[in-house]
Amino acid sequence: MFKLYSKGCEHAVRALAYAHIERDGARFQPKEVCKHIGIPEPYTRKILQSLVQAKFLVAHRGPGGGYSLARPAEEISLLDIIKAVDGHDTFDHCIMGLPECGGANPCPIHLLWAESKTKLLDDLDRKTLAEIGAVALRAGPPPQVMKGRKRATR
C-alpha cells in the first residue's frame, strides 16, 4: 500500500492541528496533546522536539512550560510538515522501491509518478495547517488497543 507519509508525520499534523484549533496557538503540554489525540507521550515528545527544530513550535521552559506555534497556521504548509518529520528527500525515492530507478533507468511507473508527484507536491505546499486543522482533529483519537484486558461479554 502506498503511504504518503509516516505515522510520525500523521501525529505531527494532528499535534499541530491541536495547537492551532484547540489552543488557538497558546501554550500546551505534551500530556494534554497525548490524551486528546491518543498517542503515547514519549513518542509525542520526540515528534514535538522535531517540530521545534523545524521551527514550527516554540518550546517554553520553566514552570508552565510547554509548546506553542512558532508562526501562524496559515503559514505552515502540509508539505513543510511532511519534510520536517519524514525528511526533505521523502518524495525523491522510487515509488516501487527500486534503488536503481531514475531518469536513465526508469521503473515501469517512473514517468507517471513524476508527473503526478509534481501536482501532488504543489497541492501539499498550498494546503495549510489552518485549512486542515479542524479536519485533522475531527478524526479523534485512534482506537485504543486493549492490551492484556478481556472484553466484557454481554
C-alpha positions, 0 to 999 in steps of 0.5 A, spaced: 500 500 500 502 506 498 503 511 504 504 518 503 507 519 509 509 516 516 505 515 522 510 520 525 508 525 520 500 523 521 501 525 529 505 531 527 499 534 523 494 532 528 499 535 534 499 541 530 492 541 528 491 541 536 495 547 537 492 551 532 484 549 533 484 547 540 489 552 543 488 557 538 496 557 538 497 558 546 501 554 550 500 546 551 503 540 554 505 534 551 500 530 556 494 534 554 496 533 546 497 525 548 490 524 551 486 528 546 489 525 540 491 518 543 498 517 542 503 515 547 507 521 550 514 519 549 513 518 542 509 525 542 515 528 545 520 526 540 515 528 534 514 535 538 522 536 539 522 535 531 517 540 530 521 545 534 527 544 530 523 545 524 521 551 527 514 550 527 513 550 535 516 554 540 518 550 546 517 554 553 521 552 559 520 553 566 514 552 570 508 552 565 512 550 560 510 547 554 509 548 546 506 553 542 506 555 534 512 558 532 508 562 526 501 562 524 497 556 521 496 559 515 503 559 514 505 552 515 504 548 509 502 540 509 508 539 505 513 543 510 510 538 515 511 532 511 519 534 510 520 536 517 518 529 520 519 524 514 525 528 511 526 533 505 528 527 500 521 523 502 518 524 495 525 523 491 525 515 492 522 510 487 515 509 488 516 501 487 522 501 491 527 500 486 534 503 488 536 503 481 530 507 478 531 514 475 531 518 469 536 513 465 533 507 468 526 508 469 521 503 473 515 501 469 511 507 473 517 512 473 514 517 468 507 517 471 509 518 478 513 524 476 508 527 473 503 526 478 508 527 484 509 534 481 501 536 482 501 532 488 507 536 491 504 543 489 497 541 492 501 539 499 505 546 499 498 550 498 494 546 503 495 549 510 495 547 517 489 552 518 485 549 512 486 542 515 486 543 522 479 542 524 479 536 519 485 533 522 482 533 529 475 531 527 478 524 526 479 523 534 483 519 537 485 512 534 482 506 537 485 504 543 488 497 543 486 493 549 492 490 551 492 484 556 484 486 558 478 481 556 472 484 553 466 484 557 461 479 554 454 481 554 
